[in-house]
Structures are given as C-alpha cells and as structure tokens.
C-alpha cells in the first residue's frame, strides 16, 4: 500500500505473517461432571395471569370509564400538579 500526503511518500509492506498456534488440547486433569439443568417455576406467573384476567374483565364491563374511577383519576392528576381539589 502506498501512503501519499503533502511531501510524504512511503510504502508499507506487511512483514508479519500469521501462524497457527498448536492445536487446542483439552485439559485431561480436570474431572468431568455430568451436566444437569433444573428449572423452578414460581407461583408469580399464575398470579399475574389471574390479575390480567381481572383487568380484562373490568375493561369489558366499562369499569375504568365509570364516574368514580374518572373522579379518582382527576383528583390524582390535580394533586400531582399541585392543584389539589
């Protein structure tokens, strides 16, 4: 490759060659243990599913559009903006 600039002319030739290292040899001194994988299923998954189903039912029945919910939300928004009712 030739590198040229203002008054700089030089040539770069690769001098180093890559050589392969010795083949990887497994360390036979280590003991081989059988690989076992275990799974513990927590109960939070089923609880979360039940909660999501309750929320779906409330959405279907219009619970979140009721006057009491809208009033609670409006009070919460007003309080967060420092305009408590």
KADATA-V124063 format. One record per residue. N is the residue number from 1. PSI is psi in whole degrees, -180 to 180 (NA if undefined). NEAR is the number of other ideal C-beta (glycine too) atoms within 12 Angstrom. Layout:
# KADATA-V124063
{{N PSI NEAR} {N PSI NEAR}}
This chain:
# KADATA-V124063
{{1 140 8} {2 131 10} {3 123 12} {4 139 11} {5 -163 8} {6 98 6} {7 8 7} {8 115 10} {9 123 10} {10 163 11} {11 134 11} {12 122 12} {13 133 10} {14 125 8} {15 -28 7} {16 137 7} {17 140 7} {18 133 7} {19 147 6} {20 137 7} {21 173 7} {22 147 6} {23 142 6} {24 127 7} {25 131 8} {26 143 8} {27 109 8} {28 -4 7} {29 -24 7} {30 145 7} {31 144 7} {32 121 9} {33 143 6} {34 142 6} {35 122 6} {36 142 6} {37 131 6} {38 152 6} {39 132 6} {40 119 8} {41 123 8} {42 165 9} {43 -6 10} {44 -27 11} {45 -44 12} {46 -35 12} {47 -42 12} {48 -40 13} {49 -42 13} {50 -41 14} {51 -42 14} {52 -37 14} {53 -39 14} {54 -42 15} {55 -42 15} {56 -43 14} {57 -41 14} {58 -37 16} {59 -44 15} {60 -37 12} {61 -7 13} {62 18 13} {63 -42 17} {64 -10 17} {65 7 14} {66 161 14} {67 -41 12} {68 -41 13} {69 -44 17} {70 -37 15} {71 -42 14} {72 -41 16} {73 -43 16} {74 -39 17} {75 -41 16} {76 -43 15} {77 -42 15} {78 -42 14} {79 -38 13} {80 -25 12} {81 5 11} {82 22 8} {83 47 11} {84 140 11} {85 NA 13}}
